[in-house]
Amino acid sequence: MSLAVVAASIAVFTGIGAGIGIGIATGKATESVARQPEAAGKIQTVLLLGAALAEATAIYGLVIALLAIGQA
């Protein structure tokens, strides 16, 4: 197994971190809306921004993995 394949495998693990982060953020946002329904719009906006940033890290990991495989 080449070093590029190992590097790609490690880079793909960023998706796990992104999934955990989005899951925790969604849970906390749900709790917040349950406590303060009048603030649901602001909470949703912040949640979507945070989810987009977390998902961006997963996409960066995918790009790095593809680049590593391409170098092999």
Chimera marker file (.cmm) of the C-alpha trace (Angstrom):
<marker_set name="trace">
<marker id="1" x="0.000" y="0.000" z="0.000" r="1" g="1" b="0" radius="0.5"/>
<marker id="2" x="1.516" y="3.288" z="-1.054" r="1" g="1" b="0" radius="0.5"/>
<marker id="3" x="1.954" y="6.321" z="1.153" r="1" g="1" b="0" radius="0.5"/>
<marker id="4" x="-0.518" y="8.311" z="-0.992" r="1" g="1" b="0" radius="0.5"/>
<marker id="5" x="-3.297" y="5.830" z="-0.220" r="1" g="1" b="0" radius="0.5"/>
<marker id="6" x="-2.577" y="6.092" z="3.492" r="1" g="1" b="0" radius="0.5"/>
<marker id="7" x="-2.608" y="9.901" z="3.250" r="1" g="1" b="0" radius="0.5"/>
<marker id="8" x="-5.915" y="9.817" z="1.381" r="1" g="1" b="0" radius="0.5"/>
<marker id="9" x="-7.414" y="7.515" z="4.001" r="1" g="1" b="0" radius="0.5"/>
<marker id="10" x="-6.405" y="9.862" z="6.800" r="1" g="1" b="0" radius="0.5"/>
<marker id="11" x="-7.717" y="12.909" z="4.919" r="1" g="1" b="0" radius="0.5"/>
<marker id="12" x="-11.129" y="11.313" z="4.477" r="1" g="1" b="0" radius="0.5"/>
<marker id="13" x="-11.489" y="11.065" z="8.261" r="1" g="1" b="0" radius="0.5"/>
<marker id="14" x="-12.250" y="14.806" z="8.323" r="1" g="1" b="0" radius="0.5"/>
<marker id="15" x="-15.781" y="13.774" z="7.317" r="1" g="1" b="0" radius="0.5"/>
<marker id="16" x="-16.194" y="12.038" z="10.663" r="1" g="1" b="0" radius="0.5"/>
<marker id="17" x="-15.331" y="15.215" z="12.539" r="1" g="1" b="0" radius="0.5"/>
<marker id="18" x="-17.682" y="17.254" z="10.388" r="1" g="1" b="0" radius="0.5"/>
<marker id="19" x="-20.514" y="14.788" z="10.958" r="1" g="1" b="0" radius="0.5"/>
<marker id="20" x="-20.036" y="14.822" z="14.701" r="1" g="1" b="0" radius="0.5"/>
<marker id="21" x="-19.836" y="18.618" z="14.746" r="1" g="1" b="0" radius="0.5"/>
<marker id="22" x="-22.983" y="19.086" z="12.697" r="1" g="1" b="0" radius="0.5"/>
<marker id="23" x="-24.820" y="16.552" z="14.858" r="1" g="1" b="0" radius="0.5"/>
<marker id="24" x="-23.877" y="18.309" z="18.084" r="1" g="1" b="0" radius="0.5"/>
<marker id="25" x="-24.772" y="21.726" z="16.627" r="1" g="1" b="0" radius="0.5"/>
<marker id="26" x="-28.149" y="20.483" z="15.421" r="1" g="1" b="0" radius="0.5"/>
<marker id="27" x="-28.930" y="19.008" z="18.823" r="1" g="1" b="0" radius="0.5"/>
<marker id="28" x="-28.033" y="22.225" z="20.613" r="1" g="1" b="0" radius="0.5"/>
<marker id="29" x="-30.047" y="24.299" z="18.121" r="1" g="1" b="0" radius="0.5"/>
<marker id="30" x="-33.069" y="22.071" z="18.684" r="1" g="1" b="0" radius="0.5"/>
<marker id="31" x="-32.743" y="22.540" z="22.438" r="1" g="1" b="0" radius="0.5"/>
<marker id="32" x="-32.442" y="26.300" z="21.979" r="1" g="1" b="0" radius="0.5"/>
<marker id="33" x="-35.558" y="26.533" z="19.813" r="1" g="1" b="0" radius="0.5"/>
<marker id="34" x="-37.462" y="24.429" z="22.344" r="1" g="1" b="0" radius="0.5"/>
<marker id="35" x="-36.484" y="26.860" z="25.103" r="1" g="1" b="0" radius="0.5"/>
<marker id="36" x="-36.977" y="30.076" z="23.102" r="1" g="1" b="0" radius="0.5"/>
<marker id="37" x="-39.285" y="29.559" z="20.123" r="1" g="1" b="0" radius="0.5"/>
<marker id="38" x="-39.334" y="33.301" z="19.378" r="1" g="1" b="0" radius="0.5"/>
<marker id="39" x="-35.602" y="33.199" z="18.570" r="1" g="1" b="0" radius="0.5"/>
<marker id="40" x="-35.928" y="30.337" z="16.061" r="1" g="1" b="0" radius="0.5"/>
<marker id="41" x="-35.014" y="32.526" z="13.065" r="1" g="1" b="0" radius="0.5"/>
<marker id="42" x="-31.726" y="33.723" z="14.540" r="1" g="1" b="0" radius="0.5"/>
<marker id="43" x="-30.854" y="30.249" z="15.810" r="1" g="1" b="0" radius="0.5"/>
<marker id="44" x="-31.535" y="28.735" z="12.399" r="1" g="1" b="0" radius="0.5"/>
<marker id="45" x="-29.319" y="31.294" z="10.682" r="1" g="1" b="0" radius="0.5"/>
<marker id="46" x="-26.391" y="30.609" z="13.010" r="1" g="1" b="0" radius="0.5"/>
<marker id="47" x="-26.940" y="26.852" z="12.723" r="1" g="1" b="0" radius="0.5"/>
<marker id="48" x="-26.832" y="26.937" z="8.925" r="1" g="1" b="0" radius="0.5"/>
<marker id="49" x="-23.670" y="29.044" z="8.935" r="1" g="1" b="0" radius="0.5"/>
<marker id="50" x="-21.975" y="26.661" z="11.372" r="1" g="1" b="0" radius="0.5"/>
<marker id="51" x="-23.096" y="23.598" z="9.411" r="1" g="1" b="0" radius="0.5"/>
<marker id="52" x="-21.749" y="25.102" z="6.194" r="1" g="1" b="0" radius="0.5"/>
<marker id="53" x="-18.370" y="25.776" z="7.788" r="1" g="1" b="0" radius="0.5"/>
<marker id="54" x="-18.218" y="22.270" z="9.270" r="1" g="1" b="0" radius="0.5"/>
<marker id="55" x="-19.155" y="20.742" z="5.928" r="1" g="1" b="0" radius="0.5"/>
<marker id="56" x="-16.462" y="22.815" z="4.217" r="1" g="1" b="0" radius="0.5"/>
<marker id="57" x="-13.809" y="21.056" z="6.295" r="1" g="1" b="0" radius="0.5"/>
<marker id="58" x="-15.125" y="17.694" z="5.092" r="1" g="1" b="0" radius="0.5"/>
<marker id="59" x="-14.981" y="18.890" z="1.482" r="1" g="1" b="0" radius="0.5"/>
<marker id="60" x="-11.397" y="20.083" z="2.008" r="1" g="1" b="0" radius="0.5"/>
<marker id="61" x="-10.524" y="16.621" z="3.302" r="1" g="1" b="0" radius="0.5"/>
<marker id="62" x="-12.097" y="15.046" z="0.225" r="1" g="1" b="0" radius="0.5"/>
<marker id="63" x="-10.128" y="17.351" z="-2.068" r="1" g="1" b="0" radius="0.5"/>
<marker id="64" x="-6.887" y="16.526" z="-0.279" r="1" g="1" b="0" radius="0.5"/>
<marker id="65" x="-7.671" y="12.795" z="-0.527" r="1" g="1" b="0" radius="0.5"/>
<marker id="66" x="-8.320" y="13.086" z="-4.264" r="1" g="1" b="0" radius="0.5"/>
<marker id="67" x="-5.097" y="15.043" z="-4.742" r="1" g="1" b="0" radius="0.5"/>
<marker id="68" x="-3.157" y="12.413" z="-2.784" r="1" g="1" b="0" radius="0.5"/>
<marker id="69" x="-4.616" y="9.600" z="-4.863" r="1" g="1" b="0" radius="0.5"/>
<marker id="70" x="-3.828" y="11.563" z="-8.025" r="1" g="1" b="0" radius="0.5"/>
<marker id="71" x="-0.173" y="11.789" z="-6.996" r="1" g="1" b="0" radius="0.5"/>
<marker id="72" x="0.112" y="8.021" z="-6.606" r="1" g="1" b="0" radius="0.5"/>
<link id1="1" id2="2" r="1" g="1" b="0" radius="0.2"/>
<link id1="2" id2="3" r="1" g="1" b="0" radius="0.2"/>
<link id1="3" id2="4" r="1" g="1" b="0" radius="0.2"/>
<link id1="4" id2="5" r="1" g="1" b="0" radius="0.2"/>
<link id1="5" id2="6" r="1" g="1" b="0" radius="0.2"/>
<link id1="6" id2="7" r="1" g="1" b="0" radius="0.2"/>
<link id1="7" id2="8" r="1" g="1" b="0" radius="0.2"/>
<link id1="8" id2="9" r="1" g="1" b="0" radius="0.2"/>
<link id1="9" id2="10" r="1" g="1" b="0" radius="0.2"/>
<link id1="10" id2="11" r="1" g="1" b="0" radius="0.2"/>
<link id1="11" id2="12" r="1" g="1" b="0" radius="0.2"/>
<link id1="12" id2="13" r="1" g="1" b="0" radius="0.2"/>
<link id1="13" id2="14" r="1" g="1" b="0" radius="0.2"/>
<link id1="14" id2="15" r="1" g="1" b="0" radius="0.2"/>
<link id1="15" id2="16" r="1" g="1" b="0" radius="0.2"/>
<link id1="16" id2="17" r="1" g="1" b="0" radius="0.2"/>
<link id1="17" id2="18" r="1" g="1" b="0" radius="0.2"/>
<link id1="18" id2="19" r="1" g="1" b="0" radius="0.2"/>
<link id1="19" id2="20" r="1" g="1" b="0" radius="0.2"/>
<link id1="20" id2="21" r="1" g="1" b="0" radius="0.2"/>
<link id1="21" id2="22" r="1" g="1" b="0" radius="0.2"/>
<link id1="22" id2="23" r="1" g="1" b="0" radius="0.2"/>
<link id1="23" id2="24" r="1" g="1" b="0" radius="0.2"/>
<link id1="24" id2="25" r="1" g="1" b="0" radius="0.2"/>
<link id1="25" id2="26" r="1" g="1" b="0" radius="0.2"/>
<link id1="26" id2="27" r="1" g="1" b="0" radius="0.2"/>
<link id1="27" id2="28" r="1" g="1" b="0" radius="0.2"/>
<link id1="28" id2="29" r="1" g="1" b="0" radius="0.2"/>
<link id1="29" id2="30" r="1" g="1" b="0" radius="0.2"/>
<link id1="30" id2="31" r="1" g="1" b="0" radius="0.2"/>
<link id1="31" id2="32" r="1" g="1" b="0" radius="0.2"/>
<link id1="32" id2="33" r="1" g="1" b="0" radius="0.2"/>
<link id1="33" id2="34" r="1" g="1" b="0" radius="0.2"/>
<link id1="34" id2="35" r="1" g="1" b="0" radius="0.2"/>
<link id1="35" id2="36" r="1" g="1" b="0" radius="0.2"/>
<link id1="36" id2="37" r="1" g="1" b="0" radius="0.2"/>
<link id1="37" id2="38" r="1" g="1" b="0" radius="0.2"/>
<link id1="38" id2="39" r="1" g="1" b="0" radius="0.2"/>
<link id1="39" id2="40" r="1" g="1" b="0" radius="0.2"/>
<link id1="40" id2="41" r="1" g="1" b="0" radius="0.2"/>
<link id1="41" id2="42" r="1" g="1" b="0" radius="0.2"/>
<link id1="42" id2="43" r="1" g="1" b="0" radius="0.2"/>
<link id1="43" id2="44" r="1" g="1" b="0" radius="0.2"/>
<link id1="44" id2="45" r="1" g="1" b="0" radius="0.2"/>
<link id1="45" id2="46" r="1" g="1" b="0" radius="0.2"/>
<link id1="46" id2="47" r="1" g="1" b="0" radius="0.2"/>
<link id1="47" id2="48" r="1" g="1" b="0" radius="0.2"/>
<link id1="48" id2="49" r="1" g="1" b="0" radius="0.2"/>
<link id1="49" id2="50" r="1" g="1" b="0" radius="0.2"/>
<link id1="50" id2="51" r="1" g="1" b="0" radius="0.2"/>
<link id1="51" id2="52" r="1" g="1" b="0" radius="0.2"/>
<link id1="52" id2="53" r="1" g="1" b="0" radius="0.2"/>
<link id1="53" id2="54" r="1" g="1" b="0" radius="0.2"/>
<link id1="54" id2="55" r="1" g="1" b="0" radius="0.2"/>
<link id1="55" id2="56" r="1" g="1" b="0" radius="0.2"/>
<link id1="56" id2="57" r="1" g="1" b="0" radius="0.2"/>
<link id1="57" id2="58" r="1" g="1" b="0" radius="0.2"/>
<link id1="58" id2="59" r="1" g="1" b="0" radius="0.2"/>
<link id1="59" id2="60" r="1" g="1" b="0" radius="0.2"/>
<link id1="60" id2="61" r="1" g="1" b="0" radius="0.2"/>
<link id1="61" id2="62" r="1" g="1" b="0" radius="0.2"/>
<link id1="62" id2="63" r="1" g="1" b="0" radius="0.2"/>
<link id1="63" id2="64" r="1" g="1" b="0" radius="0.2"/>
<link id1="64" id2="65" r="1" g="1" b="0" radius="0.2"/>
<link id1="65" id2="66" r="1" g="1" b="0" radius="0.2"/>
<link id1="66" id2="67" r="1" g="1" b="0" radius="0.2"/>
<link id1="67" id2="68" r="1" g="1" b="0" radius="0.2"/>
<link id1="68" id2="69" r="1" g="1" b="0" radius="0.2"/>
<link id1="69" id2="70" r="1" g="1" b="0" radius="0.2"/>
<link id1="70" id2="71" r="1" g="1" b="0" radius="0.2"/>
<link id1="71" id2="72" r="1" g="1" b="0" radius="0.2"/>
</marker_set>
